[in-house]
Amino acid sequence: MEQLTYLGLLVGCLVVTAPLELVLGVRVYARWRRFLVAIVPEVSVFIVWVLYAIAQGHWDYSAVRTLDVRLPGGIPVEEVLFFLVVPLCSVLALEAVRRVTGWDAGYPAEEAER
């Protein structure tokens, strides 16, 4: 059961933030292309960084708390999912704050609706 620890954390993040999309209608999932454009640079940089750190022996991941499914370079599948899930949950939270407070977050609401 411990092998589901990391994956469970990621699923928990998604479950907690899903109501923001459904109840508040923040439309992050509806604008998935925009989301992908926003996270591709982050995912690319961090995956390269993690692969470098693994190759240099700076860190490793517990086979006990992960599924121990490794992608090329030794990176656990959960770590790649982390780089997708955490930004998604963050954007959902940001858009929910914008929706509830009316904060423009530096860009007009009309632009955000496109």
C-alpha positions in Angstrom: 0.0 0.0 0.0 2.9 2.4 0.6 3.7 2.2 -3.1 0.6 4.4 -3.7 1.9 7.2 -1.4 3.2 9.6 -4.1 0.4 8.7 -6.6 -2.2 9.2 -3.8 -0.9 12.6 -3.1 -1.3 13.6 -6.7 -4.8 12.2 -6.9 -5.7 14.0 -3.7 -4.5 17.3 -5.2 -6.7 16.7 -8.2 -9.7 15.7 -6.2 -9.4 18.8 -3.9 -9.2 21.2 -6.8 -11.7 19.5 -9.2 -14.7 21.4 -7.6 -13.1 24.7 -8.6 -13.6 23.7 -12.2 -17.0 22.2 -11.7 -18.6 24.6 -9.2 -16.9 27.9 -10.0 -16.6 27.2 -13.7 -13.0 28.5 -14.0 -12.6 26.8 -17.4 -9.0 25.6 -17.0 -9.8 22.2 -18.4 -11.8 23.8 -21.2 -8.8 25.8 -22.2 -6.4 22.9 -22.1 -4.3 24.2 -25.0 -3.5 27.4 -23.2 -2.6 25.4 -20.1 -0.2 23.2 -22.1 1.5 26.2 -23.6 2.0 27.5 -20.1 3.5 24.4 -18.6 5.6 22.9 -21.4 8.6 25.1 -20.5 8.3 24.2 -16.8 7.9 20.5 -17.5 10.8 20.5 -19.9 13.2 22.3 -17.6 12.3 20.3 -14.5 12.5 16.9 -16.2 15.9 17.8 -17.5 16.9 19.0 -14.0 15.7 15.8 -12.4 17.3 13.6 -15.0 20.6 15.4 -14.3 20.2 15.1 -10.6 19.5 11.4 -10.8 22.5 10.8 -13.2 24.8 12.7 -10.8 23.5 10.7 -7.8 22.1 13.8 -6.1 18.9 12.1 -5.3 16.8 9.0 -5.9 13.2 8.0 -5.3 11.9 5.4 -2.9 10.8 2.2 -4.5 8.6 1.7 -1.4 6.6 4.9 -1.8 6.3 4.9 -5.6 5.1 2.4 -8.1 8.7 1.9 -9.0 7.9 2.3 -12.7 10.9 4.2 -14.1 11.0 6.1 -17.4 14.2 6.5 -19.3 16.9 8.0 -17.2 15.4 6.5 -14.0 12.7 9.1 -13.4 9.6 7.7 -11.7 6.4 8.1 -13.6 4.9 9.9 -10.5 7.6 12.6 -10.7 6.6 13.4 -14.3 3.0 13.5 -13.2 4.0 15.8 -10.4 5.2 18.4 -12.9 1.8 18.3 -14.6 -0.6 18.0 -11.6 0.9 20.6 -9.3 0.8 23.4 -12.0 -2.7 22.3 -13.0 -3.9 22.6 -9.4 -2.1 25.9 -9.0 -3.8 27.4 -12.1 -7.1 26.1 -10.9 -6.6 27.8 -7.6 -5.5 31.1 -9.2 -8.5 31.1 -11.6 -10.8 30.4 -8.7 -9.4 33.3 -6.7 -9.8 35.5 -9.8 -13.4 34.3 -10.3 -14.4 34.9 -6.7 -12.6 38.2 -6.0 -12.7 39.7 -9.5 -8.9 40.2 -9.4 -7.6 40.6 -12.9 -4.2 39.0 -12.1 -2.6 41.4 -14.5 -4.8 40.8 -17.5 -8.4 41.8 -18.4 -11.2 39.3 -17.7 -12.3 39.4 -21.3 -8.9 38.1 -22.4 -9.1 35.3 -19.8 -12.5 34.1 -21.2 -11.1 33.4 -24.7 
